[in-house]
Amino acid sequence: MSGPGARMLGGGAPPRRSTDFRGSAKRLLGQFRPERATLTGMVAFGLIGVGFSVLGPKILGDATDLIFAGFIGKRLPEGASREQVLDGMRSEGDSRVADMLSGTDFTPGQGIDFGALGNVLLLVLAIYAAAGLMMFVSGRLSVRAINQTVFRLREQVEAKLSRLPLSYFDKQTRGEVLSRVTNDIDNIGQTLQQTLGQIVNSVLTVAGVLVMMFWISPLLALVALVTVPMSLLVATRLGKRAQPQFIRQWSETGKLNAHVEEMYTGHSLVKVFGRQEESAAAFREHNEALYNASYKAQFVSGIMQPAMMFVANLNYVLVAVAGGLRVASGALSIGDVQAFVQYSRQFTQPLNQIASMANMVQSGVASAERVFEILDADEQTPEPAHPARPEKVRGRVELDRVSFRYDADRPLIEDLSLTVEPGSTVAIVGPTGAGKTTLVNLLLRFYETRGGRILLDGTDTAGMNREDLRAGIGMVLQDTWLFGGTIAENISYGAQSADRAQVEAAARAAHADRFIRTLPDGYDTVLDEDGTGVSAGEKQLITIARAFLSDPVILVLDEATSSVDTRTEVLIQQAMARLAHGRTSFVIAHRLSTIRDADVILVMENGSIVEQGSHSELLAADGAYARLYRSQFAAAVAEVD
């Protein structure tokens, strides 16, 4: 699809730059500050659980020593002491065997002590059961802390979106914003769920295992630590290569979502203008870009685990060789070496797990950075500390030398002054891009003026709360907006306290009551976000009824009757005349026949008011308005011919 939507696809994408991984990760962890107590409990229970679990191999090593001692003792003559047996072996030339058995506490003539062995095994069972219970509690606390943190992050983003100026959304595609608010936050939650508790447990396990390894044999512990620098080097090098690819992956995800959302919203136009092939080609382009980014990210991070496994196996070989030599010299028992081999596995396994989670962590941090970009976006100007408020809102609007521009080097409205008395109906006409809708947006403070001021009943609107300002203004746009809910709920959106009778009265005033009652469930008919089941004109009538019900002091109608038929338009104009009585009304119109009865007609060109007056006065002046009127009249005659 060409046009503004297509341009927005390219302009709304986040910058393709390397992420500040450390800064973003630190900021993400900072989101857990309110959960300090829960996290402390998680770490405490995890520490106890890890403590129990690292005791297991040492006690199992004692069980191995009991079995080996019984196996050896049963094959030796009864009556001799352990020292006598070892001395006899050395005198017979079996010094190596004697040195090896010197580390075993055996009793000649006695077999395996099954009672002692059973007690050891029961103790191991109890320790592992306690470790499992502690880890279960730690995991539950981790889940609670993560869910609460992601919940607050969603609230922060939702609150931030309400504080962002309209200009932010003008520069972002809807699909891109939705991707950050939904996909990226979901990815953060999944990443934290799969990694946070595991990383904490892995770090605690590494620390606990190191303590046990140095307790058993400082020499073997140092041998096991030889491979740690290699592991860190592999992890950091691959991590730095993978992180930019994850940034690109989520950037391309946002672009693809924006394209799909745009094509789905405008699928009718795509088919009408025969642009299916172009749309499919654009989809394939975005899909291929996402595939390439995802492939590179997963490929680079996928190398991590095999590389770490190689380092872990190297560590295992070194420990096994060094441990065998220590057993042969009698410095360690077989049970201690068995425990040490288990510890070496427990030591490298958490490192491998952390490495295997690197891709998830990098992906989650990349998503966090995209969410933080929303949270760091420039907000609309803050509300005044002591807001002003008119003593009585009557609807007098004054524009005093107002200037505005979207881009710093492209002025749109310059030095515009205008006074609108209460109860007046002001029509604003002019060619596209003249600044008609911009003028209304400035009145509502969707944008802030660059110069001058706008007064409401003598009060500068810049000093008012936006909520107070907009509470007295009702607006009906050319683009209708309905939400998922009943028709009655959509009409009462701006007046939540209204009862059914008031809703129906507003619908009758907008000439919507008749078609609503023809629907299967009447006012209780449920609409989806797209208003499926009602026509464009009927959706417009519902939004007009919404404006009627809000009972505003100032009424803004931006091409409000553009989607209704001529007969309904006449009826709505009559109803609006009644509604506008005693209220200030701003009517933006392209069809000049709809604003002939306005008190004042403003003709805008290039951000300036070039003419103003009544319909008859402007026709008599034979200026810009007269030219517009004659061009529309000629077009209407040509259409009839």
N, C-alpha and C positions, 0 to 999 in steps of 0.2 A: 504494500500500500504506500503510495507516495503522499506528499504533502506534509503538514506539520507533524502528524503522528509519526511518520517515518523519520523526520529530523529529530524528534524527541527520543527515538530509540537510540540514536547514537549519542545525543547530548546527555541523557540521564544516567549513563553508566558510570560507576565509580572509577577513580583513576587506577590505572594498572601500575602500581608501585609496590615495592617490597614493604611488607608490614614491619612495624616496630614490634617484633614478637615479644620482647621482654617487657616493654611498656604496656602493650595491650594485655598480656597475660597478667601482669601485676594489677592492672586496673580491673580486670575481670575478677581476680581473687579478692580485690577490695570490695566487690559487691557482697561478699560474705560477712562483712563487719557486723551487721545486726544478728548474725547467727554464731557469734563467738562462743556462747555458752554451749550450743549444740555441737559445734565443731570441737570444743574442748572435751566434751563427753565422748564424741566419736574417737578422738585420738587416745583418750584415756582407756576406753574399752579395747581399742585396737592394740594399744601397748600391752595391756594385760593378756589379750589373746595371742599376740605375737610372742610374748614372754613364755606362755605355756607351750606354744607350738615349737619354739626353738629348744625347749628342754627335752622334747620327745626323742630326737635322734641320740642325744647323749645317754638317756636311760635305755633306749633300745641297744645302744652299744654295750651297756652293762649286761643286758640279757645275752648278747652275743658272747661276751666274755664268760658268762656262766656256762653257756653251752659248750664253748671251746674248752674251758677248764675241766668240765665234766668229761668231755670226750678224751682229753689227754690223761686226766687222772685215772680213769678206768683202765687204761692200758699200761699203767706203771705199777710196779710191785708195792703191795700194801705194807706199811710198817716203816718205810723210809720217809724222812722229811723232804720237803720241797728242795731245800738247799743241798741235801745229800744227793738227790737225783741230779741236780744241775752240776754239782761238782764231779759226779761220776761221768756225766756226758763229756765234760771238758777233758777229764783224764783219759777218756777213750778216743779223743780227737774230734768229737762232735761239738766244737765250740760254737759254731754258727747256730746250730739247733738250740744249744743251751742259751745263747744270747737272745734268740727269738722267744723262747719259753720263759725267760726271766721277766718278761713283762706280763705274764699270765699268773693269776693267783689260783693255782690248782693244788689239790690234795691227792697224793699218790694213793691209788686203790679205791678212790671214791668217784662215782659217776655224776651225772647231772643232778643237781639239787632242784627237783621240779617244784618244790614248795616255794623256794626263793624265786625261781623263774616265774611261777604263777603270780607272785606278789608284784614282781617288776612289771609284768604284762598288764596286770590290773591297774597299776599306777599309770602306765602309759595310756591306757584306755581312758582313765579319768582325766588325765591331763589334756588329751586330744578332745574329749567331750567338752571340757571347760573352755578350751581354746575356740572350739566351734561356736559355743554359746556367746562368748565375748565378741567374736567376729560378727555374729548375727546381729547383736545389739548395735555394734559399731556401724554395720551396714544400714540398719534402719535409721539411725541418726544421720548418716550421710545422705540418705534419700530425702529425709525431712529437710535438711539444710539446703540441699540443691533445689528441691521443689519450691521452697519459700523464696530462695534467691531469684530463680527464674520468674516466679510470680511477680516479685517486686520489679524485676527488669522489664517485664511486659507493661506493668503499670507506669514505669518511668517513660517508656517509649510512647504509650498512649497519651500521657500527660504532656509529653514534649510535642507530639503532633498537634495538640490543641493550642500550643503556644507558638508554633511556627507560622511565619507570615505566609500570605497567599503566594508570594513570589517564589517561595521554596518549591511549592507543588507545581508552579508553572515551569520549573526547570527540571522536574523529575517526572518520569513516566509512572503511571499508576502501578504497572506491573513491577517496576523496580522497587517502589516503596513497599508494596505488598510483600515482595520477596524478602526484604530486610526485616519487616515486622513479623512475618510468619516463618518462612524457611530458615532464615538465619538464627532467629531465637530458638526455634525447634532444634536446630543443629547444636546450638550452645547447650541446651538442656540435655540432649542425648550424649554429647561429648562429656559433660560433667558427670552424668550418671555412670558412664562406662569407664571413666578414668580417675575421678577425684579420689574415691575411696580406695581404688586399687593402687594408686600412686602412694597414698599415705601408708597403706599396709606394706607396700613394697619397700618404702624407705625404712619403716620400722623393722621389717624383716631383715633387711641388709644390716642395719645397726645391731640387732640382736644376734644375728649369725656371726658377725664379726667378733662380738664379745665372746661367744662360745668358741670360736675358732682360736682366738688368742689364748683362751683358757686351756684348751686342749694342747695346742702346740703353736707357740709364736712363730717358729720357723716355717711350718706349713701355712700358717696364716699369711706370712709375707709372700710365700710362693703363690698363694691364691690371688694376692693383690697385684701381682705382676701384670695381669691382663686388664686391670681396671682402666689405666690410661688409654689402652687400645680401644676399649669399649666406648669411653667418652669421646675419643677422636672420631670414631665411626659415627656415633650418634649426632655430634655437632655438625660434622661435615655434610652428612646426608640431610639433616634437618634444615640447614641453611639453603640447600638446593631445592628442597621440597616446598618450603613455605611460600615463595612467590607463586608457585604453581597453584597452590590452594587459593591464594588471593584471586588469581585469574579464573579458577574454577567457579568460585562463587560470583564473580563479576559476570561471567558468561551465563550463569544460572539466572541472574537477574535480568539480563538482556533477553534470554529465551522466554522467561515468564512475561516480560513486557510485550514481546511480540505475540505470544499466544493470547494474552488478555486482549490486546488490540484487535487481533484478527477475529477472535470470538465475538467481541462486542460489535464489530462492524462486518460480521459475516454476510449479512444481506447485501451490503454495498459491494463487498468483494465479489460476490456472485453476479450482481447486476452489471458491474463494469468489467466482468470477465477477467479478474485479476487473480484467479485461483493459482495459476502457474507461478506468477510472481510471488504470491504469498507462500506457496509451498517451497519455492526456491530460497526465499529469505529464511524460512524455517529450517531448511536443510543446512543453510550457511551457519545459522546460530547453533543448531544441533551439532554440527561438525566441530565448531569452535569449542563447544562445551565438552565434546568427546575428547578432543585433543588435549584440552587443559586438564580434564579429569584423568586421562591416561597418563600424562606426564607426572601429575601429582601422585597418583597411586603407584606408578612404576618406581619413582625415586624413593618414596617412603616405603615401598614394598621390599626394597633391597635391604632395609634396616634389619628385619628379623633374621634372614639368612646370615647376614654378616655377624650379627650378635651371637647367633647359634654357633658359628665357627669359632668365635672367641671363647664362648662357653665350653665347647669341646676341647679347645686347647688348654683351658684352665683345668678341665677334668683330667686330662692326660698328665699335666704337670703335678697335680695333687696326688694322683694314683701312683706315679713313679716315686715321688718324694716320700709318700706315706709308706709304700712298700719297703723302701730303704730304711725308714725309721723303725718299722716292725722287725725287720731283719736284724737291726742293731739292738733290739730290745728296749728302745726308748719309748715306744708306744705299743699298746696292746692292739690286737686285731679289732676289738670293739671300738676303740678310739679312732682307728683309721676308718672303720665303717661309718662311724658318726661323722667324721671329718669329710668323707666323700659325700655323704648326704648334705652336710652343711655347704659344701662347695656347690652342689646343685641348687640348694636353697639360696645361695648367694648370687649365682648367675641367673637363676630363673626370674627374680624380680627385675634385674637389669634388662633381661630379654623382654619381659612384659612391658616395662617402661618404653623400651625401644619400639615394640610392636604397637604401642598406643601413640607413638609419635605422630602418625598420620592423622589420627583422630584429634589429638591435641592441636596440631597445626591447623586442621580444618576448623575446629571450634574457635581458636583464637582469630583466624581469618574472618569468621562470621561475627565474632565479638567486635572486631575493628569496624566492620560495616555498620553494626548497630550503634557503636560509639560515634560514628560519623553523623548519625541522626541526632544523637544526644548532644553533640558538640555544635550542631548547626546554629547559625545566628537566629535568635528568637525575635519576635516582634517587640517593639519597645515596651518596657514594663509599665504596669498600671501605676498611676500617680499615688504617692503615699497618702495624700489628702485629696481625694477626687472631688471635683466640682460637680454640681448638679443644679439644673435650672429649678427655680422655685416652683414653676408650673410649666409643664411641657404643653405648648400650644401649637407648635409646628412651624415656627418662623425660622427659616434657614437663610444664612448669609455667608456667601463666599467672598473673602476679602483678599484680593490680590494673590490667588492660589496659583502655585506652580507645581508641576510634577513631570517626572520623566522616568521611564523604566530603565533606560540605559543612560549613563552619565553624559554621553556625547550626543544623545538624541532627544531633544526636548519634545514633549508632547503637549502639555498645557502650560501656558505662560501668562502670568499676570491676569488671571481670570477673576472678575468680580461679578457678583450676582446676589440679588435679594429676593427671597420668595416669602410672601406673606402667608400667615396661617389660613388654611382652607383653600389655597390656590391650587389649581391643576396646571402643572408645568409640563409641557411636552418638549422632548429633546429629539431633534431630527438632524440628519446629516449623513454623509457617505460613511462607508465602513472605514474604521480607523480614525475617525474624527475625534474620538475621546468621549463618546456618549456614556458607555458603560464604565469607563474609567472614572468619570465624574461621580457616578453613583457609588463605586467602590471606595472613593475617597470620603464620601459622606458617611459610609458605614465603617470607615477605618479598616477596611481590608488592606488598604495601602495607606501609608503616611505621606502627607504633603511634603514637598521639598522646600516650599516657601509659602508664605501667607498663612491664613487660618480659616477654619470653617466654624461658624457659630450656630448653635442651636438655642433659640430663645435667649440670645445674648451671652451664652456660655460657650467658651472655646471647647470644641469636642476633644481636642488633644488633652485636655485636663480632666476628662470624664472617664469613668470605667467603661470599657467596651460593652460590657453586659448591660449597664444602665443605658448606654446610647442605643444599642440595638433592640432593647426591650420595647421601645416605642415605635419601631420601624417594621413594617411588614413588607415582604418582598416576594414577587412571583417572577421567576426566570423563564426564559424561552426553553431552556433545557430542564425538563421536569425531573424531580428527584422523589422517589418513593422508596420506602424500606419494607422489609419483609414483615407483614402484619396485616390486620384487617383494614378495610377502607376507613372505618370509624377511627381507628388508631392513627392512621395517616392524616386524617383531617384534623384531629385534636393534637397533633404533634407540637404545635406552638402554644397550646392552651390545655395542659394536662388535666386541669380541674374541671374542664367542661363536661356537662352531662350529655346524654344521648339526644335530648331535645335540642340543645344548643348546636350539636354537631349536625343534626338534620336541618335545622334552620339555616345554618351556614351553607349546607349543600343546596338547599332550595334557592338561596340568594345567588349562588354560583351556577344555577341551572344544572346541577349535577344529580339532584335527587331522583329525577325520572329514570335515568339510565342505571343508577345504583340499584333501584328497586327491581329492575328487570334481571339482575344477576341472581344466581341460585340462592345465595345466602344474604342478599341485600348488603346492608352496612357491615355485616360480619363476614363478608367474602374476604378470603385471605389472598393477598397479593405477594408475589416474590419481589426481589430487589429490582427486577426489570419491568415490573408491572404487567407480566404476561396475563393475557385474558382481557385487557382493556386497551382501547386504541390510544394513539398519541393525543388526540383531542380530549378524550375522557380523562387521561392522566393529567392533562393541563387543567381541566375543570376541578379535579380533586385538589390540586395545589392552590388554585384560586380560592376554593372553599376553605382551605387551611389558612390563607391570608385573611379571609373574612372573619374567621373565628377568633383570630388573635387580636382583633379590634385595635389596630395600630393607630398612632397619632399621625405618622407619616407612612404613605403607601408608595412603594416602588414597583413599577410594572415594566419589565424589560422584555418587550415583544411578547406579552403574556397571552395574547390571543392568536398567535401565529399558527397554532396547530388545530384551531377549531374552524368549523364551517361558517359561512357568511351569516346564516340565520342565528346560530348560537353566539357568534361574535356580537351581533346587534343586541341580543338579550344580555350578554355579559357586560357590554358597555352601559346599558341601562342600569344594571345592578351595581356596576362600579360607580356610576354617577351618584347613586344613593349612598354607597359606601364612602365615597370621597367627600360627601357633604360635611363640612366642618373639619376636614382633614387636609393636610398638605399632601399632594400627590405628584410624583415624578413619573412620567410615562415616556419610555424610550420606544420609538416606533419607526419603522421603515415605510409602512403603508400610511400615507398621509391622510387617507380618508378616516382613519380611526382617531385622529386627534384634532378634528376640525373645531370641536367645542371647547378646547382647552383655553384656560384664561390667558396663558402666555405660552408662546411657542418659541423655543430657542433653536436657532440654526447654528450648528457647530461645524467648523472646518479647521483641520490642523490644530485642534486643541483650543481654539478661540471661538467665542460667540460672535458671529458675523452679522446676525440679524436677530431681532426679537420683537414680538408683537402678537396680535391675534391673527387668526387665519385670513380674515378679509384684509387687514392692514398689510400683511406680508405679500398677499397677492397683488394688492394695489401698488406696493413698492417695486414690484417687478424685478426682484433680486434673486438671490440664491434659492430661497424657498419657492418662488414662482417657477424657477427653472426645474426644480425637483418635482413640483406638482404637475407641471405640463408634461414632463417626461413620463411620469406614472400614468397620467391620463392618456397620453398617446399610446403607451404600451397596452393599456386596457382596451382602447379602441381597436388596436391591431389584433389583440387577442380575440375580440368579438368578431372582427372581420374574418 
